[in-house]
């Protein structure tokens, strides 16, 4: 049975932070010693709890964010369920002790890598995908053996409460996942509480503040930050698919998607036709409430003001409104799709992340110009390339300075739990999802074991008479051709000197 989300929301007092950490560390002391297979069974219970509450969670997410219920199901709940299935199946394998090669100079030893949990992980999650971008790092950290303190966004408090109820319903050990409700002041207090790891999703500005504070105590972090993603449409692109991909990639969640399309670079030979088709397709989209709508509302009034500023700035500097209405005609958080042409580099929409339902379209001479413009951004989260020539697409994709790239599609790398997700440049530090996520929330421990039990190793004291033998051994082994008789002769003499 789905829990009822209250109309008033709790706020965690700053004075509660030490107790949150005390309970988390107590929970970790037991959870960190459990076998990955046992953790996977708990994650299965959590998955079934999500399925049981599917309709309730979709409704809460849609109401809190303004996104259509289809998007709540496909972009919030589906990735979480897929991730849980991945972790149930693969976490025990990824985290098992691994036998590693041992060099010949360390003959007689066995080498291993072990993956140990970090301890207490602080997850600070955003408002644009308040369920997915909170639960995926939380469950990945749990699978790796950590305890978690989650601070969801204060912009979507109902989702934070729903997640807290979900974790309680799943029967996880007491204190293992705790939810702290509050604004940036609480986030700062939690960072100051010295967790063992910080996972943050949000803006570049806030991410740098967190990184500075974490560095004071050498706390490792993963930062998933802003994007300003480019879409490159080459002259042999499948235009109809590219048009629909651009619309969905740019307008999904009212454009509030870090890996969403913002900048479109189109080769001149197809620029006019692409732009015309894009405007025509945008005009057919339905905006409003209910399950039949394609577009909902933006989530946060403050972000609407940013979008207004960017569009007004572009129009004042000569951009052409291909589709949409000027900002003065917008009402509340319902922002109609905007397509801008004739954009220039000094406009805010070309320099900064807009994070709204705004697409800019710019003609380019060739793929080299498109790549140069795409890479000129200080951000490097994701991008897409559109062409019917597979080799051409792979070549252009390889030139893009991004954490991910999609050929003839958009955004979908984020939905594959087997792939790492992360950005370069100002788009973040580190990756998660899949093996990358499990290893991010673990520290690698090198283990070597001597199997021969000799009295002394050849490289131990005393050193008398060994230098010429080591020099002969190194020349014989690392030179070309390799001289095995000389190598083994020198090694045998070293063994005799080490008895």
URGI-V22389 format. One record per helix or strand of 3 or more residues. SS is the DSSP state (A for helix, B for strand). FROM is the first residue (numbers start at 1). TO is the last residue. Records with the same first field share a line. If there is no record, write none. Layout:
SS->FROM-TO / FROM-TO
This chain:
A->14-31 / 36-52 / 54-65 / 69-94 / 104-106 / 132-143 / 154-169 / 184-192 / 204-216 / 239-255 / 268-283 / 301-316 / 327-329 / 348-351 / 367-375 / 390-399 / 412-415 / 434-440 / 467-478 / 484-497
B->98-100 / 109-117 / 120-124 / 147-151 / 177-179 / 197-201 / 220-224 / 229-233 / 261-267 / 320-323 / 338-341 / 358-364 / 383-386 / 442-450
